[in-house]
C-alpha cells in the first residue's frame, strides 16, 4: 500500500469509519462525497439467502447508508423453499432493503442447491464487476450452511481474480448454529442502529424472526462486551486487501 493515508468516511464531530485507503480508492469513487462529507464508497454485502446480511451486519449496513454510502445486498439465491415461495422471500428482502436504504441483488442460484464451479465463479465475478465495489463483506467460510460457504468461495475467488481490487471482509451469523471459529479483528458499534437492524430482520416474517433475531442479538451483545459498547458487529479483515475502511488497528471499534 502507498504511504499516503486519509480519513474518507466521517460523520458528525468525529470519525466513524477512519479510512486508510490509498490513492486508488479516490479514483474508484470518482471524487464523489457522501452525506457525511467523506468519500462515497460502494459496499456489497453478500449472503447465502435473503436475511443473512441483515442478521449478520444489518447495523453496520444501516450506518453506512446513513453516512451516504451506496450499499447493495447480494444474495446467492432468492430464498424460496417450500412452503415459502420465492415471491414471498423476494418481497421480504425488498422491504428489508428499503428499511436499511440498501438495494437487493441476486446471483440467481437455487436455495439449498449451491453450485461452485468454474462457470459460476466467472458469472459471479462478472456480476460483481458490473457493480464496481470498493468493499465486499461476505460470510465466514467456516459456516454450517453450504449456501453460506458457497457465496464466500465465489466472493473470495472474484476478489482474487480481480487482483485484490476491492477490500474484503467477513461477518458472522448465528454463532454456534451457523458460524464456527470466527476470529474478528474489526468491530462496529451498532447501539444506535440496532432498532433498524431488528426491523429489517423482522421484515423476513416467514423466517421465524423471534427465534433467529434473539440468537443473533446474543452475538451482538457479546461482541459489545468485547468492544466495550452495548452492541457491536464484528468482522474479519482479509489481508492483502488494497485498503481498509477501518483504521489498521486490531480490535478497532467504529463508534
Secondary structure as UniProt FT lines:
FT   STRAND          9..11
FT   TURN            12..13
FT   STRAND          14..17
FT   HELIX           23..28
FT   TURN            29..31
FT   TURN            35..36
FT   STRAND          42..47
FT   TURN            50..51
FT   HELIX           52..66
FT   TURN            67..68
FT   STRAND          70..77
FT   TURN            82..83
FT   HELIX           86..100
FT   STRAND          103..109
FT   TURN            111..112
FT   HELIX           118..131
FT   STRAND          135..139
FT   HELIX           146..161
FT   TURN            162..163
FT   STRAND          167..171
FT   TURN            175..177
FT   STRAND          186..189
FT   TURN            191..193
FT   HELIX           194..202
FT   HELIX           205..207
FT   HELIX           209..227
FT   STRAND          232..237
FT   TURN            239..240
FT   TURN            250..251
FT   STRAND          252..254
//
